[in-house]
Structure formats: structure tokens, C-alpha cells
Amino acid sequence: MKKQELFKANIMKRQLIFIIIVLSMLVSCLLIFSACSNDNENESTIRDWGEWTITAHPTCTEQGQETRVCRNDDSYVETRTVDALGHNAGVWHTTLQPTCAVAGARELRCTRCQTVLDNDTIPYGHDWGAWEAIIPPTHSTFGEEKRVCQRDSSHYETRFIDPIPNPAFFNIIPFENILISVSMLGREQYLLVVPRTVRSVFHMAFSNATRLTTLLFEQNSQLRTIYPEAFMYASSYIASITIPASVLNIGSNAFYGWTSEQTIYVEGRTSAPIGWSSEWLLGSEANVVWLG
């Protein structure tokens, strides 16, 4: 019995010694780890870092990088990222100049990388200059003024200038005095042939022509201008009139009062040119036939 008790006592003694050794090793490891941590903390606190220097410049879309080096030991280096700059919108750049008939185009670009950030159209149309008198008015006649498109000098508009007021001016020549009376189909007809050298039909020139039945322009007419209200309330007996191709300008209300039973033929054109007022047919119900 004594031997068994001594044997058990020896085993317990050895187990206790083993436990003490293991605990001692654990305590030693903890002490060593703590010392290392303190060393690292001390090392960090004694670094003398230099200024941050950009080593990779950021762009509009990509990050950059900057670095700093320990002044005491250049083997110690730290890096960090720099935020991307983002696009910087500049001014609009015209890529296609507009014309009188076609829209232009423009782009908004980044000032750094020239990336196109936006695009837009530039409205088209005429860019009119100032009105300039080309025919001065008088007491008895209209004047005329003109403006030219700054984009295309071949495009222009004209308009009439009212006569200078003169109370002493009267139209004392009745239109009937220059009519040619002919007999046609058993009744009296009034025919007027306008000579080809006539270049203008003035304001209300035919307003008193209540008996006119036929109005013709001589072949190869040089007529250029029909002033406002030139044929206003002309005779309802006129079935039709043919405007020569040479006419460049027609004023507003030129055929005011014409009915749907009357026809206006236009030689050499398919539509009204720039020089014709947009209101040349105002107040007229006449049919228009383009002969271009």
C-alpha cells in the first residue's frame, strides 16, 4: 500500500511540475509580445516623416498617389491615395457653324482632358443686319430700304418707306385717261398693256381702275417692284393677272380686296422669294398659280 501511495504521489508531483513549466512558458511569451508591441509603438512615435509628395498625379477619372519618407531612415515609406479631380466644364466650342437653312452644333468640353461633357444645336436662320435706305422716299413716291443676312449676303429683304407727307400733293390724273377702249364680245372692254420699260407699280396705282377688264405686262418686262396696295380694290372685272418673273419685291396688301373668282399667275417661280412681303396677299382671296 505504501508503494502505491508513493507512486501516485510521484505522478502528481510530475504533473504539477509540467503545469508550472507550461504556465512559465506562456507568461514568457506574453512578456515578449508586450515588449515587441512597445518597441513598435516607440519606433512609430520617433519617426520624423517628411512632407507628402505626389508620385502619381490624379486625373479627372482616376485616383493619384502621394508618398512620404522618414527623414531618419529612408527605408520607411508611407503611401496614400489622392481623390480623382473630376471633370471641369469649360466653354462651348462650335463644331459646325449654322447657316440660314441648317442648324449648327457645339460641344461642352472638359478643360483638362477635353472629354465631351455635353452637346447642343445652334439654331439656324437669317442673321439680319440693319436696314439701309436704297431708294429715298419723296412727297409722291415710296422709298425702299434693304437689310442683308450676315451669314449669307445673297439673302436679303426689302421693305417700303412711306412717302414724305405733303398736304399739297393730289393725284389729279384719272387712271381711265390711259386706258385703251376696245370692243370685245359685243361690249366695251378696257385693256391696259404695261410697257416693258416700267420698273415699278406704285402705291394704289390701280385702285381707281374700276372698269379695267384686262391688264397685261409687255413681254420681257423689266418690272422690279410692286408697292404696297398697288392693285388694291382694282376692277373685279379682271379675271387674272400675270406677275412677270422679273419682279423682286412686292409690298403688303398688294392685291387687297381681290375675290376668289380672280387668279394671280406668277411666272418663273414656285414660291415667293425673299424680297416679297409675307403679307403681299393679305386681304386677298384670289387664287395663286405658280408657273416656275
GULO-395403 format. One record per residue (C-alpha): x, y, z; residue in three letters. Coordinates in pm, whole numbers, plus 32768, in hexadecimal, padded with zeros to 4 digits. Example, Ala and Ser with C-alpha at 12.3 -4.5 7.8 and 13.67 -1.06 7.14 Angstrom:
BEGIN
84CE7E3E830CALA85577F9682CASER
***
This chain:
BEGIN
800080008000MET811A80EE8051LYS81BD80AE7F04LYS807B80FF7E45GLN804C823F7F0AGLU81B382AA7EC4LEU8181825D7D51PHE804583347D3DLYS80F4844C7DF9ALA8212844A7CFDASN811E845B7BD7ILE806685857C6CMET81AF862F7CB5LYS821E86077B48ARG80CD86887AC8GLN80ED87BB7BA5LEU824D87FC7B29ILE81D487DF79BDPHE80B788D379FCILE81A989CA7A9EILE829489AF7972ILE817889EB7878VAL80F98B16793ALEU82598BA4794ASER827B8B8577D0MET812D8C337798LEU818F8D51787DVAL82DD8D7577C7SER822E8D867672CYS81408E9076EFLEU825F8F5D7774LEU831F8F3E762EILE81EB8FA5755CPHE81AA90CD763ESER8311913D761CALA8302912274A2CYS81C291F2749ASER826192FD756DASN838E92FF7486ASP82AD93307359ASN81F394467406GLU833794EC7461ASN83B794C872FFGLU827795697277SER828696897365THR83EC96DF7315ILE83C596E47194ARG841498397100ASP833B98376FC9TRP837A991D6EA4GLY826F99D46DD7GLU8177991A6CFFTRP81E999176B92THR810D98BC6A69ILE819F978F69B9THR8074974F68D2ALA7F9F9878686CHIS7E259845687APRO7D5B9874673ATHR7BF198D06702CYS7B869766672DTHR7CA896AE67DDGLU7D3E96CE6939GLN7EA39740696FGLY7FA396E76A79GLN808597A46B66GLU81AB972C6C3BTHR8272979D6D6BARG83C4971C6DE5VAL8459970E6F44CYS8570980D6F63ARG862F972D7057ASN861395F16F89ASP85AA96056E1AASP855794956E1DSER841594F46ECETYR8317956E6DCBVAL81A295B46DE4GLU80AD95DF6CC0THR7F45964F6CA1ARG7E4D968C6B85THR7DE397DE6AFDVAL7C7B980F6A8CASP7C30982D6917ALA7C05999768A7LEU7ABD997567EAGLY7A709A2866A2HIS7A869BA1668AASN79879C2C6594ALA7A159D3D64B9GLY796E9E0963A7VAL789F9D97627FTRP79649D4E6140HIS78B59D785FEFTHR78F09C435F19THR78049C9F5DFCLEU77A99E025DA0GLN76329E355D69PRO75B59EB15C1ATHR74709F525BB2CYS73D99DFB5B72ALA74A39D015C45VAL74D49CFB5DBEALA76349D035E4BGLY76CC9C315F63ALA779E9C736098ARG78489BAA61ADGLU78939BE8631DLEU79EC9B58636BARG7ABA9B1964A6CYS7BD79C1364BCTHR7CC69B06653AARG7C8999D06469CYS7BAF9A60634FGLN7AA49959638DTHR795899C562F2VAL786999FF6414LEU773A9A796351ASP76CF9ADD61F3ASN75C59BC06168ASP75419C536024THR75609DBD5FB6ILE741B9E3F5F1FPRO74239E915DB0TYR73819FB25CFCGLY73D8A1055C74HIS74B5A1EE5D3BASP7434A3395CB8TRP7500A4745CB1GLY7477A5D45CD3ALA7380A66A5BDDTRP7421A7575AE3GLU7367A83E59F5ALA73A9A7F05886ILE7299A8CF57F1ILE723FAA0958B9PRO70CBAA5E58C7PRO703DAB9E5835THR6EF8AC595869HIS6E52AB89575BSER6F09AA3B575CTHR6F69A92C584EPHE70D1A8EF58A5GLY7174A7A058D8GLU7266A71259D5GLU7328A5CF59E5LYS73CDA4F05AE4ARG74C6A3D85AA0VAL74FCA28F5B58CYS764CA28D5C0AGLN7672A1195BC8ARG7631A1265A53ASP763AA272599BSER756DA1E1587DSER7444A1DB596BHIS7398A32859A0TYR724AA3C859E8GLU71B7A50D596FTHR7097A5DD59ECARG6FF5A722598DPHE701EA8765A33ILE6EE6A94C5A46ASP6EE4AA895971PRO6F3CABCF5A18ILE6DF2AC735A7FPRO6D8FAD91599BASN6C2AAE1C59BAPRO6C50AED4586EALA6C7BAD8F57A8PHE6B4BAD0356F2PHE6B23ABF755EBASN6A79ACC654DCILE6AA8ABD453B8ILE6982AADE53A9PRO69F0A97E5357PHE68E2A963524BGLU699AAA655177ASN6AA6A964511FILE69C0A84050D8LEU6993A7B54F7CILE6824A77E4F27SER67DCA6584E42VAL66A4A5A24DD9SER669DA4324E39MET657DA33C4E3BLEU6481A44D4E00GLY64DBA5244F2BARG65E0A62A4F7AGLU6722A5A3500DGLN683EA66350AFTYR6998A5DB506ALEU6AE3A65450F6LEU6C37A5D75080VAL6D4EA643516CVAL6E8DA69150A3PRO6FB9A5B450E7ARG7088A6E55151THR6FACA7235283VAL7071A6BE53B9ARG6F7AA70D54D3SER6E04A7095515VAL6DCBA8085627PHE6CE4A8155753HIS6B70A7F556F7MET6BC0A8285584ALA6A93A7555517PHE69A2A7A45630SER68CCA87E554BASN68CEA7885428ALA676BA7175463THR6721A6DB52F0ARG6865A629529ALEU6826A4D05206THR697FA467518CTHR6AD7A4BB5216LEU6C0BA4395163LEU6D80A46D518DPHE6E44A489504CGLU6F2BA3674FF8GLN708AA37A508FASN7006A462519DSER7109A5125274GLN7017A5405396LEU70CDA52054E3ARG6FEBA5A755F3THR6E77A59E5642ILE6E35A68B5764TYR6D40A6505881PRO6BD1A65C581EGLU6C2EA69256B0ALA6B07A5C25631PHE6A2AA5FB575FMET68B9A5F556FETYR6910A5E8558FALA67F5A59154A3SER673AA45254F4SER6719A4245379TYR6885A3BA5367ILE687CA2415350ALA69F2A214537ESER6B43A2BD5385ILE6C9CA22E533CTHR6DBDA2AF540EILE6F00A2B4533FPRO7028A1E453B5ALA70F4A32353D0SER7034A39D5503VAL7118A3925636LEU7046A44F5733ASN6ED4A45A5785ILE6E4AA52558A7GLY6D39A4C9599BSER6BC7A4CC593BASN6C2AA4E457CCALA6AECA42E575BPHE6A0AA48D587BTYR689AA45B5828GLY68CAA360570ETRP67C7A24B5710THR67D8A0D156F0SER6761A0F25587GLU68A6A1A05525GLN69F8A0F954E5THR6B5DA173550FILE6C5CA0BE5433TYR6DCDA0D95493VAL6ECDA09E5381GLU70159FE953C0GLY6FDE9F995531ARG6F5D9E83560ETHR6F429F57574ASER6F68A0BC57C1ALA70D6A13257C8PRO7176A1E058F0ILE712CA33C586AGLY6FB3A309586FTRP6EFDA37659A8SER6E6BA2595A73SER6D25A31F5A63GLU6D1EA35B58ECTRP6BD7A29458D6LEU6B3FA31E5A16LEU69D0A36F59E2GLY69C0A2B15899SER68FCA1765847GLU6989A15656E8ALA6A15A00A5670ASN6B8EA000563EVAL6C289F25552FVAL6DA39EFF5529TRP6E2F9ECF53CCLEU6F9B9E8A5428GLY
***
